[in-house]
């Protein structure tokens, strides 16, 4: 279950501006429920492309703060069913309390005033400071932007997938993961880097999506020294990045980039 082909061709009618209709066949990206279990506890169900799922589970665990910097990557067992995929993993022994605490908050009924306050605090938790620094300059960012499309086979076939790329300091793309969900794609990339023992090495992350606060948090928790996104950030994303010291380059296009919190050479 690594990189499945796009779904079988589906029939559409292509309609041009003159009103002509031409039947065409087009592949569609797969999207299935992925039920994640940690230590035998049902934790979350994600709608995801069923590829690179061990990477997805590992990256998701890091984003949920169920794995720490010194923890080994997870062994993930996958079980397919007619309804989707069940992904089972066992966290390190020292992470059991964190798992139970997160499960308690995720299951809390937020209609209760006090419980709602607890959930809000959990939603916007303090982030650790970003200490790593990128060695990339403007030229490296533009080089990566030029090369990203060649690393997006699923999106090329379907037009329906986001990409997350690990780019080195010179702008060369080292690793890419794709998914119909932008969060999943980044989790897959971060998980793949952890599973492969790869660090950022002065490079950066390039995402083919807008910059939401969740993606900022994933970058910070993964120790990413620079986050580059194709589209704009939300105000909360920019605020969270500033608080953690994560440099952002957003609205990154072939002709221009918009930088916040970084001096690009």
C-alpha positions as CSV (number, residue, x, y, z in Angstrom):
1,X,0.0,0.0,0.0
2,X,2.6,2.5,-1.1
3,X,1.5,4.5,-4.2
4,X,-1.6,3.1,-5.7
5,X,-2.6,4.0,-9.2
6,X,-5.5,6.5,-9.5
7,X,-9.0,5.1,-9.4
8,X,-10.3,3.5,-12.6
9,X,-11.4,5.9,-15.3
10,X,-14.7,7.7,-14.8
11,X,-16.8,9.0,-17.7
12,X,-17.4,12.8,-18.0
13,X,-18.8,15.1,-20.6
14,X,-16.4,17.8,-21.7
15,X,-18.3,20.9,-22.6
16,X,-16.6,23.8,-24.4
17,X,-17.6,27.4,-24.6
18,X,-19.4,26.8,-27.9
19,X,-21.6,24.1,-26.3
20,X,-20.0,21.1,-27.9
21,X,-20.1,18.0,-25.8
22,X,-17.4,15.3,-26.0
23,X,-17.3,12.2,-23.7
24,X,-14.0,11.8,-21.9
25,X,-12.6,9.3,-19.4
26,X,-10.7,10.7,-16.5
27,X,-9.0,9.1,-13.4
28,X,-10.1,10.2,-10.0
29,X,-8.0,10.3,-6.8
30,X,-8.7,7.7,-4.2
31,X,-10.1,8.9,-0.8
32,X,-10.9,6.4,1.9
33,X,-11.5,6.5,5.7
34,X,-8.3,5.6,7.6
35,X,-9.0,4.7,11.3
36,X,-6.0,5.2,13.4
37,X,-5.5,3.2,16.6
38,X,-2.8,3.9,19.2
39,X,-2.2,1.2,21.8
40,X,-5.5,-0.4,21.0
41,X,-7.5,2.8,21.4
42,X,-9.4,4.2,18.5
43,X,-8.0,7.8,18.2
44,X,-9.1,9.3,14.9
45,X,-10.5,8.7,11.5
46,X,-8.9,10.6,8.6
47,X,-10.1,10.8,5.0
48,X,-7.0,10.2,3.0
49,X,-5.4,8.8,-0.1
50,X,-4.5,5.2,0.7
51,X,-0.8,5.5,0.0
52,X,2.2,5.9,2.4
53,X,-0.1,5.2,5.4
54,X,2.8,4.3,7.8
55,X,4.2,7.7,7.0
56,X,0.8,9.3,7.6
57,X,0.4,7.7,11.0
58,X,3.9,8.6,12.1
59,X,3.6,12.2,11.1
60,X,0.1,12.5,12.6
61,X,1.4,11.1,15.9
62,X,4.2,13.8,15.9
63,X,1.6,16.5,15.2
64,X,-0.6,15.2,18.0
65,X,2.5,15.3,20.3
66,X,2.2,11.6,21.0
67,X,5.8,11.2,19.7
68,X,8.8,13.2,20.8
69,X,12.0,14.2,19.0
70,X,13.9,11.3,20.5
71,X,11.3,8.6,19.9
72,X,11.7,6.0,17.2
73,X,9.4,5.9,14.2
74,X,6.3,3.8,14.7
75,X,5.7,0.3,13.4
76,X,2.3,0.5,11.7
77,X,0.0,-2.5,10.9
78,X,-2.5,-1.9,8.2
79,X,-5.8,-3.8,7.9
80,X,-8.0,-3.2,4.8
81,X,-11.7,-3.7,5.0
82,X,-14.6,-2.9,2.7
83,X,-15.1,0.4,4.6
84,X,-11.5,1.6,4.5
85,X,-8.3,1.0,6.3
86,X,-7.5,0.4,10.0
87,X,-3.9,1.6,10.9
88,X,-2.7,0.2,14.3
89,X,0.5,1.4,16.1
90,X,1.9,1.1,19.6
91,X,3.4,4.3,21.1
92,X,6.6,4.2,23.2
93,X,6.0,3.2,26.8
94,X,6.5,6.7,28.1
95,X,3.8,8.1,25.9
96,X,0.8,6.4,27.5
97,X,-0.1,9.2,29.7
98,X,0.0,11.7,26.9
99,X,-2.2,9.4,24.8
100,X,-4.8,9.1,27.5
101,X,-4.8,12.8,28.2
102,X,-5.4,13.6,24.5
103,X,-8.1,11.0,24.2
104,X,-9.9,12.5,27.2
105,X,-9.8,16.0,25.6
106,X,-10.9,14.7,22.2
107,X,-13.9,12.9,23.7
108,X,-15.0,15.8,25.9
109,X,-18.4,17.2,25.3
110,X,-17.7,20.9,24.4
111,X,-21.3,21.9,25.2
112,X,-20.3,22.2,28.8
113,X,-18.8,25.6,29.6
114,X,-15.8,24.4,31.6
115,X,-15.1,21.5,29.1
116,X,-15.3,24.0,26.3
117,X,-12.6,26.2,27.9
118,X,-10.5,23.1,28.2
119,X,-11.0,22.2,24.5
120,X,-10.1,25.8,23.5
121,X,-6.9,25.5,25.5
122,X,-6.0,22.2,23.8
123,X,-6.8,23.6,20.4
124,X,-4.3,26.5,20.7
125,X,-1.5,24.9,22.8
126,X,1.9,26.6,23.3
127,X,4.4,25.8,20.6
128,X,8.1,25.2,21.2
129,X,10.5,27.7,19.7
130,X,12.0,26.9,16.3
131,X,15.8,26.8,16.7
132,X,16.9,25.4,13.4
133,X,17.8,27.8,10.7
134,X,17.5,27.5,6.9
135,X,20.4,28.0,4.6
136,X,18.1,28.5,1.6
137,X,18.0,31.8,-0.3
138,X,15.5,33.2,-2.9
139,X,17.1,31.3,-5.7
140,X,16.6,28.0,-3.9
141,X,12.9,28.7,-3.4
142,X,12.3,29.6,-7.0
143,X,14.3,26.5,-8.1
144,X,12.0,24.3,-5.9
145,X,8.9,26.0,-7.3
146,X,10.0,25.2,-10.8
147,X,10.7,21.6,-10.0
148,X,7.7,20.7,-7.8
149,X,5.3,19.8,-10.6
150,X,7.6,17.0,-11.8
151,X,7.2,15.3,-8.4
152,X,3.4,15.3,-8.4
153,X,2.3,12.2,-10.4
154,X,-1.0,11.8,-8.6
155,X,-2.0,15.4,-9.1
156,X,-0.8,15.3,-12.7
157,X,-3.2,12.4,-13.3
158,X,-6.2,13.6,-11.3
159,X,-5.8,17.3,-10.6
160,X,-7.0,16.6,-7.1
161,X,-4.0,16.1,-4.8
162,X,-1.8,18.3,-2.6
163,X,1.9,17.9,-2.3
164,X,4.4,18.4,0.5
165,X,8.1,18.5,-0.3
166,X,11.3,18.4,1.6
167,X,13.7,20.7,-0.2
168,X,17.4,21.1,0.5
169,X,19.2,24.3,1.0
170,X,20.1,24.5,-2.7
171,X,16.5,24.1,-3.8
172,X,16.7,20.4,-4.9
173,X,13.6,18.4,-4.0
174,X,14.6,15.5,-1.8
175,X,11.3,13.9,-0.9
176,X,7.6,14.4,-1.8
177,X,4.3,13.0,-0.5
178,X,0.9,13.5,-2.1
179,X,-2.6,13.3,-0.7
180,X,-6.1,14.7,-1.4
181,X,-5.8,16.5,2.0
182,X,-3.1,19.1,2.6
183,X,-2.7,18.1,6.2
184,X,-2.3,14.5,5.3
185,X,0.3,15.3,2.7
186,X,2.4,17.2,5.2
187,X,2.0,14.5,7.9
188,X,3.1,11.9,5.3
189,X,6.2,13.9,4.5
190,X,7.1,14.5,8.1
191,X,6.5,10.8,8.9
192,X,8.6,9.7,5.9
193,X,11.4,11.9,7.1
194,X,11.2,10.5,10.6
195,X,11.0,6.9,9.3
196,X,14.0,7.5,7.0
197,X,16.1,9.3,9.6
198,X,16.2,12.4,7.5
199,X,16.6,15.9,9.0
200,X,15.9,19.3,7.4
201,X,19.7,20.0,7.0
202,X,19.2,23.7,6.4
203,X,16.4,23.2,3.9
204,X,12.7,23.8,4.1
205,X,9.2,22.5,3.5
206,X,7.3,23.4,0.3
207,X,3.5,22.9,0.3
208,X,1.1,23.2,-2.6
209,X,-1.6,24.7,-0.4
210,X,-2.7,27.7,1.6
211,X,-0.9,28.2,5.0
212,X,-3.3,27.2,7.7
213,X,-2.4,27.3,11.4
214,X,-2.4,23.5,11.6
215,X,0.3,23.4,8.9
216,X,2.3,25.9,10.8
217,X,2.0,23.8,14.0
218,X,3.0,20.7,12.1
219,X,6.1,22.5,10.8
220,X,7.1,23.8,14.2
221,X,6.7,20.4,15.9
222,X,8.7,18.8,13.2
223,X,11.6,21.3,13.7
224,X,11.2,22.7,10.2
225,X,13.4,25.8,9.7
226,X,11.3,27.5,7.0
227,X,7.7,26.9,5.6
228,X,6.9,27.8,2.0
229,X,3.4,27.6,0.7
230,X,1.8,28.3,-2.6
231,X,-1.1,30.3,-1.2
232,X,-1.7,32.8,1.5
233,X,-1.8,32.3,5.3
234,X,-4.6,32.9,7.7
235,X,-4.1,35.6,10.3
236,X,-3.9,32.9,13.0
237,X,-1.3,30.9,11.0
238,X,0.9,34.0,10.6
239,X,0.5,34.8,14.4
240,X,1.4,31.2,15.4
241,X,4.4,31.2,13.1
242,X,5.6,34.5,14.6
243,X,5.2,33.3,18.1
244,X,7.2,30.2,17.5
245,X,9.9,31.9,15.4
246,X,9.0,30.0,12.2
247,X,9.9,32.0,9.0
248,X,7.1,31.9,6.4
249,X,7.3,32.4,2.6
250,X,3.8,32.5,1.2
251,X,2.0,33.2,-2.1
252,X,5.1,31.5,-3.5
253,X,4.7,31.7,-7.3
254,X,7.1,31.5,-10.2
255,X,7.4,35.3,-10.4
256,X,7.3,36.4,-6.8
257,X,7.2,35.4,-3.1
258,X,5.9,37.1,0.0
259,X,8.2,36.6,3.0
260,X,7.5,37.1,6.7
261,X,10.0,36.7,9.5
262,X,13.0,35.9,7.3
263,X,15.7,37.9,5.5
264,X,16.2,36.1,2.1
265,X,19.5,36.7,0.5
